[in-house]
Amino acid sequence: MSQKVLLSSKEIHIILHRLACQLLENHLDFKDTVLIGIQPRGIFLAERLTKILKEEYGVKEIKLGFLDITFFRDDFRRGDKTLEATKTQINFLVEDKKVVLIDDVLYTGRSINAALTAIQSFGRPLEVELLTLIDRRFSRHLPIQPNYRGRQVDAINDEKVKVMWKENDGKDIIYLINK
């Protein structure tokens, strides 16, 4: 097994600021927009972007939630490995709001499909956008594309993208792992 650095800490930092600026450009004051991090790993990206928007760009209030999609996945009862649910933390309605779903890696699109179903439990959004740090563009099983992407990666199916966050893994780095 070999691994190659896709993005260093500095490159991640630059991309996060670019994504924050793109969100700010499209949503201005965020009064009609909510950010939803998809559990488990999209929450780190959502929290980072929220922090950047508040601290560096002066956005006063951003509604941030975390969505667990475990029971909405189409592979929930398949395979040997039992999926473990995490806690959904959304203390607001998404009714008539612009929702930005946030995840670290867009691979097959199945997680996003599950998130689109799960978010309906909190109301009917006015519109839904997708922000992803890494877009594995040649691996899609469903016709789902991000509105905002950090980096596009052409990885073949045997390769895996591993995103590490300082808050969870001790450092910010993204690897392409060849099995």
C-alpha positions as CSV (number, residue, x, y, z in Angstrom):
1,M,0.0,0.0,0.0
2,S,1.4,3.4,-1.0
3,Q,0.2,6.9,-0.3
4,K,0.8,10.2,-2.0
5,V,0.1,13.6,-0.6
6,L,-2.8,15.2,-2.6
7,L,-3.0,18.4,-0.5
8,S,-0.7,19.8,2.2
9,S,-1.9,21.8,5.2
10,K,-1.1,25.0,3.4
11,E,-3.0,24.0,0.3
12,I,-6.0,23.0,2.4
13,H,-5.9,26.4,4.1
14,I,-5.9,28.2,0.7
15,I,-8.8,26.0,-0.6
16,L,-10.9,26.6,2.5
17,H,-10.6,30.3,2.2
18,R,-11.5,30.1,-1.5
19,L,-14.6,28.0,-0.7
20,A,-15.6,30.5,2.0
21,C,-15.3,33.4,-0.4
22,Q,-17.4,31.5,-3.0
23,L,-20.1,30.9,-0.3
24,L,-20.0,34.5,0.8
25,E,-20.3,35.7,-2.8
26,N,-23.4,33.6,-3.4
27,H,-25.1,34.0,0.1
28,L,-23.9,37.4,1.4
29,D,-25.3,37.6,5.0
30,F,-26.5,34.0,5.2
31,K,-29.9,35.0,6.7
32,D,-31.7,32.7,4.3
33,T,-28.9,30.1,4.1
34,V,-28.0,27.2,6.4
35,L,-24.9,25.0,6.3
36,I,-25.3,21.3,6.9
37,G,-22.2,19.1,7.5
38,I,-22.8,15.4,6.6
39,Q,-21.8,13.1,9.4
40,P,-19.2,11.9,10.2
41,R,-16.4,13.7,8.3
42,G,-18.3,16.6,6.6
43,I,-18.7,18.2,10.0
44,F,-15.0,19.1,10.2
45,L,-15.2,21.0,6.9
46,A,-18.5,22.6,7.8
47,E,-17.1,23.8,11.2
48,R,-13.9,25.2,9.5
49,L,-15.8,27.1,6.9
50,T,-18.2,28.5,9.5
51,K,-15.2,29.7,11.6
52,I,-13.6,31.3,8.6
53,L,-16.8,33.1,7.5
54,K,-17.4,34.4,11.0
55,E,-13.8,35.3,12.1
56,E,-12.2,36.4,8.9
57,Y,-15.2,37.7,6.8
58,G,-17.4,39.1,9.6
59,V,-20.5,37.1,8.9
60,K,-22.6,37.6,12.1
61,E,-24.7,34.6,12.3
62,I,-24.6,31.3,10.4
63,K,-26.9,28.4,11.1
64,L,-24.8,25.3,11.2
65,G,-26.1,21.7,11.6
66,F,-24.8,18.2,11.4
67,L,-26.8,15.5,9.5
68,D,-26.5,11.8,10.1
69,I,-27.5,9.8,7.0
70,T,-26.9,6.2,8.2
71,F,-30.5,5.1,8.1
72,F,-31.1,6.7,4.7
73,R,-28.3,5.0,2.9
74,D,-29.1,2.4,0.3
75,D,-26.4,0.1,1.6
76,F,-27.6,0.3,5.2
77,R,-28.5,-3.4,5.5
78,R,-25.9,-4.7,3.0
79,G,-22.4,-6.1,3.7
80,D,-20.8,-7.6,6.8
81,K,-20.0,-4.3,8.5
82,T,-22.7,-2.8,10.7
83,L,-23.0,0.9,10.2
84,E,-23.0,3.0,13.3
85,A,-25.2,6.1,13.5
86,T,-24.0,9.4,14.8
87,K,-26.1,12.2,16.2
88,T,-28.0,14.6,13.9
89,Q,-27.7,18.1,15.3
90,I,-30.1,20.4,13.5
91,N,-32.0,22.8,15.8
92,F,-33.7,24.8,13.0
93,L,-36.1,24.2,10.1
94,V,-34.8,24.2,6.6
95,E,-38.2,25.2,5.2
96,D,-37.8,27.8,2.5
97,K,-34.0,28.1,3.2
98,K,-31.1,27.7,0.9
99,V,-29.3,24.6,2.2
100,V,-25.6,24.0,1.5
101,L,-24.7,20.3,2.1
102,I,-21.1,19.9,3.0
103,D,-19.0,16.7,2.8
104,D,-15.3,16.1,2.6
105,V,-15.2,13.7,-0.4
106,L,-17.7,13.2,-3.2
107,Y,-17.3,9.7,-4.5
108,T,-20.3,7.7,-5.9
109,G,-22.9,10.3,-4.9
110,R,-24.8,7.8,-2.7
111,S,-24.1,9.7,0.5
112,I,-25.4,12.9,-1.0
113,N,-28.5,11.0,-2.3
114,A,-29.1,9.8,1.3
115,A,-28.6,13.4,2.6
116,L,-31.1,14.8,0.2
117,T,-33.7,12.3,1.6
118,A,-32.7,12.9,5.2
119,I,-32.8,16.7,5.1
120,Q,-36.5,16.5,4.2
121,S,-37.2,15.6,7.8
122,F,-36.4,19.2,8.7
123,G,-38.6,20.9,6.1
124,R,-38.6,21.6,2.4
125,P,-35.6,23.7,1.3
126,L,-35.9,26.5,-1.2
127,E,-32.8,25.1,-2.9
128,V,-30.0,22.7,-2.1
129,E,-26.3,23.2,-3.0
130,L,-23.4,20.8,-2.5
131,L,-19.9,21.8,-1.3
132,T,-17.2,19.2,-1.3
133,L,-13.5,19.4,-0.6
134,I,-12.5,16.6,-2.9
135,D,-14.5,15.6,-6.0
136,R,-13.6,12.2,-7.4
137,R,-15.2,12.9,-10.7
138,F,-14.9,9.6,-12.5
139,S,-16.4,7.5,-9.7
140,R,-20.0,8.7,-9.8
141,H,-22.9,6.2,-9.6
142,L,-25.6,8.9,-9.5
143,P,-25.9,12.2,-11.5
144,I,-24.7,14.4,-8.6
145,Q,-22.3,17.2,-9.1
146,P,-21.0,19.8,-6.5
147,N,-21.7,23.5,-6.8
148,Y,-18.5,24.2,-4.9
149,R,-15.4,22.0,-5.0
150,G,-12.0,22.3,-3.5
151,R,-10.1,20.0,-5.8
152,Q,-11.0,17.6,-8.5
153,V,-9.2,14.3,-8.3
154,D,-8.9,11.6,-11.0
155,A,-8.6,8.5,-8.9
156,I,-9.3,5.0,-10.1
157,N,-11.5,2.7,-8.1
158,D,-8.7,0.9,-6.3
159,E,-7.4,4.2,-5.0
160,K,-8.8,5.9,-1.8
161,V,-8.8,9.5,-0.8
162,K,-8.1,10.0,2.9
163,V,-8.8,13.4,4.4
164,M,-7.2,14.1,7.8
165,W,-8.3,17.0,10.0
166,K,-6.3,18.7,12.7
167,E,-9.3,18.5,15.1
168,N,-9.7,14.7,14.7
169,D,-6.4,13.4,13.3
170,G,-3.9,15.8,14.6
171,K,-3.0,17.4,11.3
172,D,-4.5,18.7,8.1
173,I,-3.4,16.6,5.1
174,I,-5.1,14.7,2.3
175,Y,-3.6,11.5,0.9
176,L,-4.3,9.4,-2.2
177,I,-3.9,5.8,-1.1
178,N,-3.2,3.0,-3.5
179,K,-4.2,-0.4,-2.1
